[in-house]
Amino acid sequence: MFRHVATAILLSITFAASALAADAKAHRIAIQVDQNDPQLLNMVLNNATNVIEYYRNRNEDVDVEIVAYGPGLHMLRTDTSPVQDRLRRLKDMVFPGQIQFSACNNTRQAMEKAEGHAIALVPEASIVPSGVVRLMELQEAGWSYIRP
């Protein structure tokens, strides 16, 4: 009899733990950058850092994607980024694998046409076809959206 009760209790605990694990939702945040303002760019990086540290302290996973388009693409340009060093530190040393920087290819092409030369991006950036479409797709996939 005791054996059946113990088995039932263990099964209940196992199912409860499985249900909690299944309910655990991945934390994912998309941050829009559409302005070329060093204060705003630093605030975005501060916000991203705070989010990552918050969930890291709770032993929970979080993914952050910063999507730059329009004037915000300057954040990811090698020749005009006022936060280039911070990008490198965040991506490579502090939060490897938890932060992604996405650069709008539409904006990049428009800048190249207007400036008459190729635009180089920081190595931490990935090119997406459209920054706005990327944000839309992330929201449709359940990502939280922030516009500072």
C-alpha positions as MATLAB code, in Angstrom:
seq = 'MFRHVATAILLSITFAASALAADAKAHRIAIQVDQNDPQLLNMVLNNATNVIEYYRNRNEDVDVEIVAYGPGLHMLRTDTSPVQDRLRRLKDMVFPGQIQFSACNNTRQAMEKAEGHAIALVPEASIVPSGVVRLMELQEAGWSYIRP';
ca = [
       0.000    0.000    0.000;
       2.741    2.457    0.991;
       4.522    1.633   -2.235;
       1.472    2.633   -4.320;
       1.070    5.911   -2.439;
       4.774    6.719   -2.849;
       4.584    5.920   -6.554;
       1.514    8.128   -6.938;
       3.270   11.006   -5.140;
       6.385   10.674   -7.291;
       4.299   10.615  -10.460;
       2.383   13.698   -9.319;
       5.623   15.571   -8.655;
       7.022   14.509  -12.029;
       3.900   15.646  -13.887;
       3.804   18.940  -11.980;
       7.455   19.624  -12.799;
       6.834   18.759  -16.442;
       3.841   21.083  -16.576;
       5.873   23.928  -15.077;
       8.680   23.340  -17.564;
       6.201   23.311  -20.424;
       4.707   26.583  -19.170;
       8.144   28.205  -18.922;
       8.179   30.743  -21.706;
      11.338   31.912  -23.371;
      11.939   35.599  -22.803;
      12.507   37.391  -26.098;
      12.656   41.118  -26.721;
      13.031   43.090  -29.956;
      14.270   46.666  -29.640;
      13.780   49.154  -32.456;
      16.479   51.701  -33.311;
      15.471   54.271  -35.919;
      17.339   57.361  -34.726;
      20.968   58.432  -34.940;
      21.258   59.864  -31.443;
      24.206   58.722  -29.295;
      22.165   59.148  -26.086;
      19.376   56.980  -27.456;
      21.821   54.356  -28.728;
      23.455   54.123  -25.317;
      20.035   53.920  -23.649;
      19.105   51.016  -25.952;
      22.307   49.185  -25.027;
      21.708   49.930  -21.323;
      18.162   48.553  -21.594;
      19.391   45.421  -23.363;
      22.085   44.908  -20.735;
      19.584   45.370  -17.895;
      17.151   42.854  -19.398;
      19.882   40.252  -19.913;
      21.290   40.737  -16.414;
      17.828   40.565  -14.839;
      17.063   37.192  -16.371;
      20.601   35.922  -15.917;
      20.257   36.606  -12.167;
      17.039   34.558  -12.188;
      18.749   31.727  -14.089;
      16.325   32.246  -16.981;
      17.136   32.489  -20.673;
      16.498   35.643  -22.652;
      17.169   36.627  -26.244;
      17.551   40.255  -27.284;
      17.503   41.478  -30.862;
      18.225   45.107  -31.661;
      16.920   46.029  -35.108;
      18.378   49.167  -36.715;
      16.935   50.916  -39.754;
      16.670   54.427  -41.163;
      18.997   56.850  -39.339;
      19.354   54.188  -36.631;
      21.584   52.174  -38.974;
      24.438   54.485  -37.979;
      24.557   52.435  -34.779;
      25.917   49.518  -36.813;
      28.107   51.351  -39.349;
      31.863   51.030  -38.944;
      32.425   54.648  -39.998;
      29.749   56.420  -37.927;
      28.813   54.266  -34.926;
      29.337   56.082  -31.625;
      28.809   52.781  -29.747;
      31.001   50.418  -31.759;
      33.144   49.370  -28.783;
      30.081   48.641  -26.636;
      28.582   46.489  -29.394;
      31.691   44.358  -29.520;
      31.866   43.957  -25.745;
      28.193   43.063  -25.456;
      28.233   40.579  -28.305;
      31.541   38.832  -27.677;
      32.504   39.124  -24.059;
      29.611   39.992  -21.806;
      26.590   38.274  -23.362;
      27.691   35.798  -26.025;
      24.729   34.246  -27.810;
      22.094   36.345  -26.040;
      22.132   39.492  -28.146;
      21.731   40.007  -31.878;
      22.161   43.196  -33.905;
      20.145   43.316  -37.139;
      20.827   45.875  -39.876;
      18.210   46.831  -42.474;
      19.466   46.142  -45.978;
      16.918   48.558  -47.504;
      18.431   51.379  -45.453;
      21.960   50.249  -46.221;
      21.296   50.287  -49.968;
      19.649   53.724  -49.774;
      22.631   55.102  -47.824;
      25.069   53.596  -50.325;
      23.196   55.202  -53.203;
      22.993   58.592  -51.467;
      26.645   58.569  -50.342;
      28.080   56.982  -53.492;
      30.106   54.277  -51.740;
      29.709   50.935  -49.978;
      28.627   51.018  -46.338;
      30.555   48.680  -44.043;
      28.823   47.324  -40.978;
      30.335   46.201  -37.697;
      31.101   42.475  -37.654;
      28.588   41.980  -34.827;
      25.705   42.923  -37.164;
      23.631   40.631  -39.339;
      21.875   41.995  -42.402;
      18.125   41.526  -42.698;
      16.222   42.439  -45.880;
      14.016   44.993  -44.098;
      14.236   46.268  -40.519;
      10.519   46.995  -40.277;
       9.604   43.580  -41.669;
      12.041   41.944  -39.223;
      10.348   43.682  -36.284;
       6.948   42.630  -37.578;
       8.056   39.004  -37.932;
       9.531   38.969  -34.430;
       6.284   40.350  -32.988;
       4.268   37.765  -34.918;
       6.513   35.082  -33.393;
       5.651   36.311  -29.889;
       8.633   38.577  -29.152;
       8.073   41.582  -26.895;
       8.632   44.870  -28.715;
      10.272   47.993  -27.335;
      10.715   51.350  -29.005;
      12.799   53.656  -26.833;
];
